[in-house]
Amino acid sequence: MRKILRLSVAFLAAFVACQGCSFGPKTIEQGHIAYNEGVKSAADDELLLNIVRLRYFDTIEFLATNSISAQTSFTVGIGAELGVERDLGSVLALPRMSYSDRPTITFTPQRGREFAKRLVEPISISTFSHLAASGWPVHQLMRLLVTEVNGILNEPIGEAENFGQVANLLGEFQNAGELLIGFVERQEVVSEPISEEKIRAADLISAANSGYRFRHTSQGKEMVLTRMKPIPVMWINLDSDRGIQLRRLLRLNEDLLPPIELRLGAGLYHLETGYKSIVMRTRSLLGAIAYLCHGVEPPESHVAQGLTTRDWPFAGVDPLNIENFFRIRASLERPPASMAVQYRDMWFYIDEKDKASKATFLIIAEFYRLAISAGPQSNVPLLTLPVGGP
């Protein structure tokens, strides 16, 4: 029996020595990936759920995962077992191990004035340009994030078909490697004219250190404060067949040469006959979610019960042929899909083979991270949930 005990102790010592070298790093490696996947899946499911909720006229809610604190413990010991064989009693010492992982996850409800502002604020032209310059499909960016371009409305009451042609032409330019969206710096005046006699050397140095510069006006005796501002622009070949068609649809000036400036504008440009730039009116995050909720296909049983309607009842946002690039299907049973949420006794999901819908969801998810996650957190109580037992 002593020999068995010595072997068990030796085995235990060797095991502890081995695990002491690798247990910590292995825990970090496995835990990091697991929590990363968990946070990503939870954020995607939450966004998908909010799109479905809005289709049912329910309020939406966002939670931010602020922190994950994991407590990992590993216990090793020796236990004894008493056995009787014939007339001899024997005691067998065996190593025993236990492992526990108890994370604490902290959530913040996304509320307050700052959150509401980011939720309803239209996307900036710089953000749109950065997304397009990063290789996102520009035709899907146009359909999802832009409501008007050079007076062409992305709505049935406007010229949705012409808008779709513009978006598709830009997509063809992009696929052919003939579209480039970037930024050029231009000098912007940020002050009223100031008499040069009032400007001291210290003012010039202070302005330069802050990225500003004084320059003379055309009168010569006054100066204005200026700064370099990045302007989003687009390079395309307007003399190609696609370019000629795009120029006609956007009513661009005949003498306009690339690069073409991209800028924001309200719906006040319908009467212009010749544009010197591409003027866009963009959606907010809430507007984009409202747009995509048209792609939710509620079951007939829910429509019959009056839980929702077959068609979106609000005028002005009904998208044209949205099923071609975004569809959320419904099923009684949980589908074999990575993006699926349960709501009102049904499973709503994006089909794994529906690449267009998955690409559109990726865009709205990235838009969400840019518009919401990057902003400051609202000053509201935190909800801390211990996971894995008391």
TORNU-320290 format. One record per residue (C-alpha): residue number from 1; z, y, x. Coordinates in nm, 4 decimals. Each point is the difference from the previous one (the first is absolute). Last residue first. Layout:
% TORNU-320290
{atom NUM, {Z, Y, X}},
...
% end
This chain:
% TORNU-320290
{atom 390, {-0.5756, 3.2390, -2.3466}},
{atom 389, {-0.3182, -0.2060, 0.0344}},
{atom 388, {-0.3443, 0.0160, 0.1581}},
{atom 387, {-0.1105, 0.3570, -0.0616}},
{atom 386, {0.2339, 0.3000, -0.0023}},
{atom 385, {-0.1627, 0.2760, -0.2076}},
{atom 384, {0.0532, 0.3658, 0.0853}},
{atom 383, {-0.1242, 0.2607, -0.2507}},
{atom 382, {0.0000, 0.3482, 0.1471}},
{atom 381, {0.0916, 0.3053, -0.2048}},
{atom 380, {-0.2561, 0.2809, -0.0172}},
{atom 379, {-0.1065, 0.2775, 0.2421}},
{atom 378, {-0.3724, -0.0657, -0.0061}},
{atom 377, {-0.1592, -0.1384, 0.3143}},
{atom 376, {-0.2286, 0.2180, 0.2092}},
{atom 375, {-0.3729, -0.0749, -0.0087}},
{atom 374, {-0.1865, -0.2666, 0.1981}},
{atom 373, {0.0642, -0.2684, -0.2608}},
{atom 372, {-0.1453, 0.1976, -0.2876}},
{atom 371, {-0.3462, 0.1441, 0.0587}},
{atom 370, {-0.1039, -0.1901, 0.3122}},
{atom 369, {0.1581, -0.3302, -0.1034}},
{atom 368, {-0.1374, 0.0318, -0.3524}},
{atom 367, {-0.3503, 0.0812, 0.1262}},
{atom 366, {0.0182, -0.3130, 0.2166}},
{atom 365, {0.0927, -0.2072, -0.3047}},
{atom 364, {-0.2739, 0.1693, -0.2055}},
{atom 363, {-0.2563, -0.0879, 0.2673}},
{atom 362, {0.1212, -0.3587, 0.0377}},
{atom 361, {-0.0218, -0.0416, -0.3771}},
{atom 360, {-0.3642, 0.1096, 0.0086}},
{atom 359, {-0.0737, -0.2559, 0.2727}},
{atom 358, {0.1725, -0.2740, -0.2010}},
{atom 357, {-0.1993, 0.0928, -0.3101}},
{atom 356, {-0.3303, -0.0110, 0.1903}},
{atom 355, {0.0903, -0.3274, 0.1738}},
{atom 354, {0.0639, -0.1893, -0.3236}},
{atom 353, {0.0373, -0.3491, 0.1508}},
{atom 352, {0.3826, 0.0072, -0.0057}},
{atom 351, {0.0033, 0.1160, -0.3620}},
{atom 350, {0.2278, 0.2973, -0.0571}},
{atom 349, {0.2959, -0.0848, -0.2214}},
{atom 348, {0.1911, 0.0590, -0.3209}},
{atom 347, {0.2272, -0.2852, -0.1099}},
{atom 346, {0.1098, 0.0177, -0.3634}},
{atom 345, {0.3350, -0.0103, -0.1853}},
{atom 344, {0.0194, 0.3833, -0.0151}},
{atom 343, {-0.0556, 0.0450, 0.3749}},
{atom 342, {-0.0187, -0.2527, 0.2814}},
{atom 341, {-0.1637, 0.1196, 0.3206}},
{atom 340, {-0.2848, -0.1427, 0.2106}},
{atom 339, {-0.1515, 0.0932, 0.3363}},
{atom 338, {-0.0271, -0.3104, 0.2219}},
{atom 337, {-0.1844, -0.1900, -0.2714}},
{atom 336, {0.0240, -0.3637, -0.1119}},
{atom 335, {0.0745, 0.1048, -0.3611}},
{atom 334, {0.3428, -0.0163, -0.1684}},
{atom 333, {-0.0615, -0.1325, -0.3479}},
{atom 332, {-0.0572, 0.2117, -0.3111}},
{atom 331, {-0.2824, 0.1906, 0.1705}},
{atom 330, {-0.1197, 0.3608, 0.0214}},
{atom 329, {-0.2734, 0.1570, 0.2148}},
{atom 328, {0.0085, 0.3211, 0.1993}},
{atom 327, {-0.3497, 0.1265, 0.0754}},
{atom 326, {-0.1278, 0.2669, 0.2402}},
{atom 325, {-0.3472, 0.0548, 0.1490}},
{atom 324, {-0.2573, -0.1075, -0.2574}},
{atom 323, {0.2606, -0.0058, -0.2784}},
{atom 322, {0.0135, 0.3796, 0.0283}},
{atom 321, {-0.3398, 0.0226, -0.1702}},
{atom 320, {0.0459, 0.3696, -0.0858}},
{atom 319, {0.3529, 0.1292, 0.0116}},
{atom 318, {0.1835, 0.1392, -0.3055}},
{atom 317, {0.1862, 0.3031, 0.1362}},
{atom 316, {-0.0974, 0.2857, -0.2332}},
{atom 315, {0.1319, -0.1168, -0.3331}},
{atom 314, {0.3202, -0.1984, -0.0436}},
{atom 313, {-0.0137, -0.3152, -0.2131}},
{atom 312, {-0.0812, -0.2536, 0.2752}},
{atom 311, {-0.1806, -0.2848, -0.1744}},
{atom 310, {0.1409, -0.3359, -0.1135}},
{atom 309, {0.3290, 0.1591, -0.0897}},
{atom 308, {0.3551, -0.0867, 0.0991}},
{atom 307, {0.3079, -0.1712, -0.1405}},
{atom 306, {-0.1537, 0.0142, -0.3494}},
{atom 305, {0.0648, -0.3682, -0.0676}},
{atom 304, {-0.3750, -0.0656, -0.0304}},
{atom 303, {-0.0610, 0.1711, 0.3354}},
{atom 302, {0.2690, -0.2131, 0.1614}},
{atom 301, {-0.1511, -0.3184, -0.1456}},
{atom 300, {-0.3470, 0.1066, 0.1179}},
{atom 299, {0.1166, -0.0166, 0.3592}},
{atom 298, {0.0016, 0.3229, 0.2013}},
{atom 297, {-0.2852, 0.0567, 0.2488}},
{atom 296, {0.1290, 0.2539, 0.2527}},
{atom 295, {-0.2924, 0.1897, 0.1559}},
{atom 294, {0.0760, 0.3076, -0.2072}},
{atom 293, {0.3307, 0.0096, 0.1897}},
{atom 292, {-0.2043, 0.1089, 0.3009}},
{atom 291, {-0.0573, 0.3539, -0.1259}},
{atom 290, {0.3641, 0.0477, -0.0962}},
{atom 289, {0.0996, -0.1190, 0.3493}},
{atom 288, {-0.2465, 0.2481, 0.1543}},
{atom 287, {0.1334, 0.2816, -0.2171}},
{atom 286, {0.3579, -0.0818, 0.0984}},
{atom 285, {-0.1000, 0.0080, 0.3667}},
{atom 284, {-0.1746, 0.3321, -0.0571}},
{atom 283, {-0.3733, 0.0274, -0.0465}},
{atom 282, {-0.2519, 0.2126, 0.1876}},
{atom 281, {-0.2368, 0.2856, -0.0790}},
{atom 280, {-0.2753, 0.0056, 0.2590}},
{atom 279, {-0.2397, 0.2627, 0.1361}},
{atom 278, {-0.2693, -0.1188, 0.2405}},
{atom 277, {-0.1255, 0.3096, 0.1813}},
{atom 276, {-0.2553, 0.2807, -0.0233}},
{atom 275, {-0.0755, -0.0792, -0.3627}},
{atom 274, {-0.3065, 0.1244, -0.1901}},
{atom 273, {-0.0339, 0.0320, -0.3752}},
{atom 272, {0.3618, 0.0860, -0.0714}},
{atom 271, {0.0815, -0.0089, -0.3709}},
{atom 270, {0.2268, -0.3036, 0.0155}},
{atom 269, {0.2076, 0.1405, 0.2850}},
{atom 268, {0.3219, 0.0917, -0.1777}},
{atom 267, {0.1471, -0.3471, -0.0303}},
{atom 266, {0.2504, 0.0625, 0.2771}},
{atom 265, {-0.0800, -0.0200, 0.3686}},
{atom 264, {0.0933, -0.1923, 0.3107}},
{atom 263, {-0.2177, 0.0073, 0.3083}},
{atom 262, {-0.2360, -0.2173, 0.2023}},
{atom 261, {-0.2237, 0.1948, 0.2397}},
{atom 260, {-0.3460, -0.1383, 0.0680}},
{atom 259, {-0.0853, -0.0670, 0.3647}},
{atom 258, {-0.2876, -0.0027, -0.0541}},
{atom 257, {-0.2683, 0.2515, -0.1063}},
{atom 256, {-0.0277, 0.2003, -0.3233}},
{atom 255, {-0.3391, 0.1764, -0.0355}},
{atom 254, {-0.0835, -0.1702, -0.3302}},
{atom 253, {0.3413, 0.0864, -0.1426}},
{atom 252, {0.1857, -0.2994, -0.1403}},
{atom 251, {-0.0400, -0.0821, -0.3692}},
{atom 250, {0.2247, -0.3082, 0.0338}},
{atom 249, {-0.2518, -0.2253, -0.1758}},
{atom 248, {-0.3000, 0.1563, 0.1760}},
{atom 247, {0.1587, -0.0124, 0.3475}},
{atom 246, {0.0989, -0.3632, -0.0589}},
{atom 245, {-0.3575, -0.0958, -0.0903}},
{atom 244, {-0.1366, 0.1789, 0.3069}},
{atom 243, {0.2643, -0.1659, 0.2182}},
{atom 242, {-0.0766, -0.3472, -0.1323}},
{atom 241, {-0.3686, 0.0479, 0.0789}},
{atom 240, {0.0872, 0.1435, 0.3408}},
{atom 239, {-0.0012, 0.3755, 0.0674}},
{atom 238, {0.3687, 0.0484, -0.0873}},
{atom 237, {0.1076, -0.2188, 0.2929}},
{atom 236, {0.3775, -0.0132, -0.0286}},
{atom 235, {0.2894, 0.1648, 0.1847}},
{atom 234, {0.3064, 0.0849, -0.2103}},
{atom 233, {0.2638, 0.2635, 0.0670}},
{atom 232, {0.3771, 0.0380, -0.0228}},
{atom 231, {0.1193, 0.3352, 0.1443}},
{atom 230, {0.2734, 0.0025, 0.2648}},
{atom 229, {0.1574, 0.3484, 0.0196}},
{atom 228, {0.0233, 0.2078, 0.3170}},
{atom 227, {0.2343, 0.2949, -0.0460}},
{atom 226, {-0.0414, 0.3716, -0.0468}},
{atom 225, {0.2138, 0.3157, 0.0015}},
{atom 224, {-0.2002, 0.3169, -0.0579}},
{atom 223, {-0.0604, 0.3002, 0.2231}},
{atom 222, {-0.0909, 0.3601, -0.0574}},
{atom 221, {-0.1670, 0.2551, 0.2248}},
{atom 220, {-0.3358, -0.1805, 0.0288}},
{atom 219, {-0.1344, 0.0661, -0.3483}},
{atom 218, {-0.1544, -0.3486, -0.0056}},
{atom 217, {0.3470, -0.1480, 0.0266}},
{atom 216, {0.1638, -0.0795, 0.3308}},
{atom 215, {0.1635, -0.3356, 0.0647}},
{atom 214, {0.3588, -0.1215, 0.0075}},
{atom 213, {0.0627, -0.3718, 0.0522}},
{atom 212, {0.2141, -0.2685, -0.1559}},
{atom 211, {0.1154, -0.3410, 0.1245}},
{atom 210, {0.3710, 0.0791, 0.0044}},
{atom 209, {0.0131, 0.0632, 0.3755}},
{atom 208, {-0.3047, 0.2264, -0.0314}},
{atom 207, {0.1677, 0.2101, -0.2702}},
{atom 206, {0.3150, 0.0428, 0.2083}},
{atom 205, {-0.2037, 0.1021, 0.3052}},
{atom 204, {-0.2035, 0.2578, -0.1936}},
{atom 203, {0.3117, 0.1384, -0.1676}},
{atom 202, {0.1756, 0.0296, 0.3383}},
{atom 201, {-0.2947, 0.2036, 0.1277}},
{atom 200, {0.0563, 0.2506, -0.2778}},
{atom 199, {-0.1969, 0.0623, -0.3195}},
{atom 198, {0.0711, 0.3278, -0.1765}},
{atom 197, {-0.2733, 0.1900, 0.1821}},
{atom 196, {-0.2529, -0.2633, -0.1054}},
{atom 195, {0.0355, 0.1179, -0.3593}},
{atom 194, {0.0342, -0.3060, -0.2216}},
{atom 193, {-0.2650, -0.1361, -0.2371}},
{atom 192, {0.1493, -0.2361, -0.2650}},
{atom 191, {0.1021, -0.3455, 0.1131}},
{atom 190, {-0.1100, -0.3654, -0.0011}},
{atom 189, {-0.3631, 0.0203, 0.1142}},
{atom 188, {-0.1467, -0.3484, 0.0570}},
{atom 187, {-0.1993, -0.1076, 0.3055}},
{atom 186, {-0.1874, -0.3237, -0.0460}},
{atom 185, {0.0662, -0.3452, 0.1340}},
{atom 184, {-0.2293, -0.2882, -0.0936}},
{atom 183, {0.1132, -0.3161, -0.1752}},
{atom 182, {-0.1555, -0.3368, -0.0732}},
{atom 181, {-0.2099, -0.1922, -0.2482}},
{atom 180, {-0.3028, -0.1860, 0.1324}},
{atom 179, {-0.2648, -0.1647, -0.2134}},
{atom 178, {-0.3118, -0.1748, 0.1312}},
{atom 177, {0.1576, -0.3360, 0.0919}},
{atom 176, {-0.2148, -0.1762, -0.2615}},
{atom 175, {0.3091, -0.1026, -0.1974}},
{atom 174, {0.1239, 0.3613, 0.0041}},
{atom 173, {-0.3305, 0.1473, -0.1186}},
{atom 172, {-0.0124, -0.2630, -0.2752}},
{atom 171, {0.3554, 0.0893, -0.1037}},
{atom 170, {-0.0953, 0.3685, -0.0139}},
{atom 169, {-0.2893, -0.0955, -0.2267}},
{atom 168, {0.2324, -0.2084, -0.2184}},
{atom 167, {0.2461, 0.2873, -0.0469}},
{atom 166, {-0.2787, 0.2450, -0.0877}},
{atom 165, {-0.1554, -0.2502, -0.2425}},
{atom 164, {0.3385, -0.0591, -0.1632}},
{atom 163, {0.0420, 0.3734, -0.0497}},
{atom 162, {-0.3434, 0.0082, -0.1617}},
{atom 161, {0.1116, -0.2782, -0.2371}},
{atom 160, {0.3286, 0.1765, -0.0722}},
{atom 159, {-0.1723, 0.3231, -0.0966}},
{atom 158, {0.2588, 0.1722, -0.2155}},
{atom 157, {0.1679, -0.1205, -0.3181}},
{atom 156, {-0.0104, -0.3535, 0.1433}},
{atom 155, {0.2090, 0.1146, 0.2979}},
{atom 154, {-0.0569, 0.0350, 0.3745}},
{atom 153, {-0.1223, 0.3540, -0.0533}},
{atom 152, {-0.2919, 0.1426, 0.1965}},
{atom 151, {0.0726, 0.3689, 0.0738}},
{atom 150, {-0.0454, -0.0296, 0.3746}},
{atom 149, {0.2222, -0.3085, 0.0111}},
{atom 148, {0.2491, -0.0715, -0.2754}},
{atom 147, {0.2777, -0.2484, -0.0754}},
{atom 146, {0.0493, -0.1340, 0.3523}},
{atom 145, {0.2628, -0.2582, 0.1038}},
{atom 144, {-0.1126, -0.3307, -0.1528}},
{atom 143, {-0.3779, 0.0292, -0.0306}},
{atom 142, {-0.0390, 0.2013, 0.3203}},
{atom 141, {0.2278, -0.2241, 0.2046}},
{atom 140, {-0.1937, -0.2990, -0.1327}},
{atom 139, {-0.3295, 0.1491, 0.1168}},
{atom 138, {0.1571, 0.0945, 0.3337}},
{atom 137, {0.1004, -0.3558, 0.0869}},
{atom 136, {0.2938, 0.0532, 0.2428}},
{atom 135, {-0.1214, 0.0362, 0.3578}},
{atom 134, {0.2679, 0.2242, 0.1499}},
{atom 133, {-0.2191, 0.3081, -0.0519}},
{atom 132, {0.0119, -0.0573, -0.3763}},
{atom 131, {0.3806, -0.0189, -0.0013}},
{atom 130, {0.0259, 0.3040, 0.2288}},
{atom 129, {-0.2422, 0.1917, -0.2220}},
{atom 128, {0.2016, -0.0710, -0.3159}},
{atom 127, {0.3193, 0.1020, 0.1782}},
{atom 126, {-0.1629, 0.3218, 0.1237}},
{atom 125, {-0.1391, 0.0779, -0.3474}},
{atom 124, {0.3542, -0.0138, -0.1306}},
{atom 123, {0.0931, -0.2450, -0.2730}},
{atom 122, {0.0941, 0.1714, -0.3231}},
{atom 121, {0.3751, 0.0580, -0.0569}},
{atom 120, {0.1373, -0.1968, -0.2945}},
{atom 119, {0.2066, -0.2643, 0.1816}},
{atom 118, {0.0741, 0.2142, 0.3043}},
{atom 117, {0.1499, 0.2682, -0.2234}},
{atom 116, {0.1985, -0.2528, -0.2018}},
{atom 115, {0.1411, -0.1459, 0.3223}},
{atom 114, {0.1066, 0.3408, 0.1274}},
{atom 113, {0.1561, 0.0966, -0.3340}},
{atom 112, {0.2130, -0.3093, -0.0361}},
{atom 111, {-0.0608, -0.3711, -0.0174}},
{atom 110, {-0.0946, -0.2953, 0.2187}},
{atom 109, {0.2917, -0.2400, -0.0492}},
{atom 108, {0.1439, -0.0815, 0.3431}},
{atom 107, {0.0526, -0.3610, 0.1033}},
{atom 106, {0.2340, -0.1538, 0.2584}},
{atom 105, {-0.0306, -0.3680, 0.0942}},
{atom 104, {0.2930, -0.1995, 0.1395}},
{atom 103, {-0.1043, -0.3244, 0.1697}},
{atom 102, {0.2116, -0.3137, 0.0065}},
{atom 101, {-0.1415, -0.2713, 0.2302}},
{atom 100, {0.2040, -0.3176, 0.0444}},
{atom 99, {-0.0139, -0.2957, 0.2382}},
{atom 98, {0.2271, -0.3058, 0.0292}},
{atom 97, {0.0329, -0.2671, 0.2696}},
{atom 96, {0.1988, -0.3218, 0.0351}},
{atom 95, {0.0296, -0.2201, 0.3079}},
{atom 94, {0.1273, -0.3566, -0.0631}},
{atom 93, {0.3165, -0.1761, 0.1223}},
{atom 92, {0.0220, -0.3656, -0.1078}},
{atom 91, {0.3449, -0.1548, -0.0410}},
{atom 90, {0.0289, -0.3776, 0.0021}},
{atom 89, {0.2319, -0.2531, -0.1583}},
{atom 88, {-0.0347, -0.3645, 0.0970}},
{atom 87, {0.0612, -0.2964, -0.2299}},
{atom 86, {-0.3570, -0.0377, -0.1251}},
{atom 85, {-0.1547, 0.3496, 0.0238}},
{atom 84, {0.2031, 0.2881, -0.1362}},
{atom 83, {-0.1268, 0.3584, 0.0197}},
{atom 82, {0.1691, 0.3349, 0.0450}},
{atom 81, {-0.2287, 0.3029, 0.0312}},
{atom 80, {0.0874, 0.2976, 0.2158}},
{atom 79, {-0.1566, 0.3446, -0.0036}},
{atom 78, {-0.1012, 0.2133, 0.2935}},
{atom 77, {-0.1008, 0.3644, -0.0299}},
{atom 76, {-0.2890, 0.2463, 0.0089}},
{atom 75, {-0.0310, 0.3170, -0.2081}},
{atom 74, {-0.2988, 0.2369, -0.0151}},
{atom 73, {0.0280, 0.3357, -0.1752}},
{atom 72, {-0.2630, 0.2580, -0.0970}},
{atom 71, {0.0874, 0.3276, -0.1676}},
{atom 70, {-0.3167, 0.1917, -0.0933}},
{atom 69, {-0.0048, 0.3728, -0.0710}},
{atom 68, {-0.3166, 0.1147, -0.1742}},
{atom 67, {-0.0417, 0.3720, -0.0518}},
{atom 66, {-0.1698, 0.2602, -0.2158}},
{atom 65, {-0.2178, -0.2091, -0.2292}},
{atom 64, {-0.1436, 0.2626, -0.2354}},
{atom 63, {-0.0038, -0.0660, -0.3734}},
{atom 62, {-0.2672, 0.1189, -0.2413}},
{atom 61, {0.0123, 0.0141, -0.3795}},
{atom 60, {-0.2634, 0.0302, -0.2707}},
{atom 59, {0.0546, 0.0832, -0.3658}},
{atom 58, {-0.1654, -0.2166, -0.2623}},
{atom 57, {-0.3237, 0.0878, -0.1798}},
{atom 56, {-0.1176, -0.3653, 0.0208}},
{atom 55, {-0.2776, 0.0829, 0.2485}},
{atom 54, {0.2628, 0.2041, 0.1853}},
{atom 53, {0.2090, -0.3117, 0.0465}},
{atom 52, {-0.2948, -0.1960, 0.1426}},
{atom 51, {-0.0617, 0.2610, 0.2716}},
{atom 50, {0.3750, 0.0117, 0.0664}},
{atom 49, {0.0109, -0.3788, 0.0416}},
{atom 48, {-0.2831, 0.0060, 0.2552}},
{atom 47, {0.1852, 0.2662, 0.1999}},
{atom 46, {0.3231, -0.2000, -0.0114}},
{atom 45, {-0.1782, -0.3224, 0.0950}},
{atom 44, {-0.1598, 0.1689, 0.3015}},
{atom 43, {0.3341, 0.1485, 0.1121}},
{atom 42, {0.1788, -0.3353, -0.0417}},
{atom 41, {-0.2704, -0.1853, 0.1925}},
{atom 40, {0.0170, 0.2465, 0.2888}},
{atom 39, {0.3810, -0.0048, 0.0157}},
{atom 38, {0.0054, -0.3804, -0.0032}},
{atom 37, {-0.2711, -0.0366, 0.2621}},
{atom 36, {0.1856, 0.2331, 0.2352}},
{atom 35, {0.3261, -0.1787, -0.0790}},
{atom 34, {-0.1494, -0.3373, 0.0967}},
{atom 33, {-0.1754, 0.1343, 0.3095}},
{atom 32, {0.3148, 0.1659, 0.1323}},
{atom 31, {0.2192, -0.2984, -0.0885}},
{atom 30, {-0.2122, -0.2513, 0.1892}},
{atom 29, {-0.0223, 0.2010, 0.3214}},
{atom 28, {0.3527, 0.1372, -0.0166}},
{atom 27, {0.1471, -0.3425, -0.0727}},
{atom 26, {-0.2040, -0.1588, 0.2781}},
{atom 25, {0.1233, 0.2627, 0.2451}},
{atom 24, {0.3636, -0.0648, -0.0948}},
{atom 23, {-0.0176, -0.3822, -0.0154}},
{atom 22, {-0.1891, -0.0464, 0.3261}},
{atom 21, {0.2428, 0.0059, 0.2901}},
{atom 20, {0.3117, -0.0839, -0.1982}},
{atom 19, {-0.1906, -0.2852, -0.1655}},
{atom 18, {-0.0341, -0.1886, 0.3281}},
{atom 17, {0.3618, 0.0491, 0.1064}},
{atom 16, {0.1210, -0.0930, -0.3490}},
{atom 15, {-0.2129, -0.3156, 0.0006}},
{atom 14, {0.1143, -0.1032, 0.3476}},
{atom 13, {0.3641, 0.0491, -0.0940}},
{atom 12, {-0.0425, -0.1933, -0.3230}},
{atom 11, {-0.1759, -0.2891, 0.1716}},
{atom 10, {0.2727, -0.0169, 0.2641}},
{atom 9, {0.2704, 0.0074, -0.2682}},
{atom 8, {-0.1751, -0.2750, -0.1925}},
{atom 7, {-0.0474, -0.2132, 0.3132}},
{atom 6, {0.3668, 0.0415, 0.0948}},
{atom 5, {0.1081, -0.1026, -0.3501}},
{atom 4, {-0.2249, -0.3069, 0.0082}},
{atom 3, {0.1438, -0.1007, 0.3369}},
{atom 2, {0.3527, 0.0517, -0.1295}},
{atom 1, {-0.0794, -0.2333, -0.2871}},
% end
